[in-house]
Amino acid sequence: EEYDRVYTGVNDPVLNDKGTGKTLSVLNTAGWEDTVIWNPYGDEGMGYNNFVCVESVKFDPVSLDGGASWTGDMALKPGTLE
């Protein structure tokens, strides 16, 4: 099944895989505000039935003054369902 969703304002999502009993926490520690979840539906070579892609994003534009910088930090934390 094709899966392509945008979740605005959703930060630090936790994915729960009831089939394996595992979780994956997406920890957005700086910059990111939104989340996109998708799979490469129709691309059998990528194994679209076996995974989804989770992307930390920021849809609102960031304006920077000259010499300024912007940082987006993200980490993944595996766990188990309880």
C-alpha positions, 0 to 999 in steps of 0.5 A, spaced: 500 500 500 502 506 498 503 511 504 505 518 503 503 523 509 505 529 512 504 531 519 505 538 520 507 540 528 508 533 529 515 533 532 519 527 535 514 521 533 514 514 535 513 508 530 510 502 533 511 495 530 506 491 533 509 485 528 516 485 531 514 488 538 519 494 537 519 501 537 523 507 533 523 514 536 525 520 532 528 525 536 528 532 533 533 536 538 533 542 534 530 546 528 525 540 525 518 542 526 514 537 522 514 530 519 513 526 513 512 518 512 512 515 506 514 508 502 517 507 495 510 504 493 511 500 486 518 500 487 519 492 488 527 493 488 527 497 494 522 493 498 516 497 499 512 492 503 518 492 508 519 499 510 517 506 511 521 512 510 521 517 516 523 524 515 524 530 519 522 537 516 521 544 517 516 546 512 516 554 514 521 558 511 527 560 515 530 567 514 537 568 516 541 574 516 548 574 513 553 570 516 547 566 520 546 559 520 540 554 521 541 547 524 537 541 524 539 535 529 535 528 529 537 522 532 534 515 532 532 511 538 530 504 538 526 500 543 521 495 545 513 495 545 511 494 553 
